[in-house]
């Protein structure tokens, strides 16, 4: 289970009052479940995701993964357990296979050609190993970004509006792929979206943020309306 316990994030600004980005955020996500996180631009959705895998640190409160405070887990190791796919796929220069093997290589692990091929088949890109990253369409690049995250065998997958930058056809394909992977691998998932219809399709529960605070947390009907 992934849980936030009264988590806050405040940043100091030279010559200006401290800025509260998040205040007393609490929620939980059961193993294998998906929490849809919604809110207007600036509500704190992306800030929250960055705290969940320690790209930023909370100013207060605790984040727990399987009963352990994530502050006690090495940040690099945590990011293997808690993978992230961003709104836009930021791929490294080089071929698709190089992108996928990058994460395990940071820990001295070498992926076999068969393992890479299996991941690419899983995300619908069989045979793309030697394709150069800069030649991919937006939907293809997002699928590679997912394969790169899955290469680390994460327990949790953080999705920061992963389909919002795609055209409608690619959006539908990537959304269906993400749903399939999350269900197949029984990943705990936090899915940020501005699309209420998407939240209903992907989530079991929903969290609504406004100005850095939780204003609703519960079932899809409780948060989004019946």
Helices and strands as residue ranges (DSSP letters): E 2-13, E 16-29, E 34-38, H 45-52, E 60-65, E 68-69, G 70-72, H 75-81, E 82-85, H 96-105, H 113-122, G 133-135, H 138-150, E 156-160, H 168-185, E 188-192, H 196-202, E 205-210, E 213-219, H 220-224
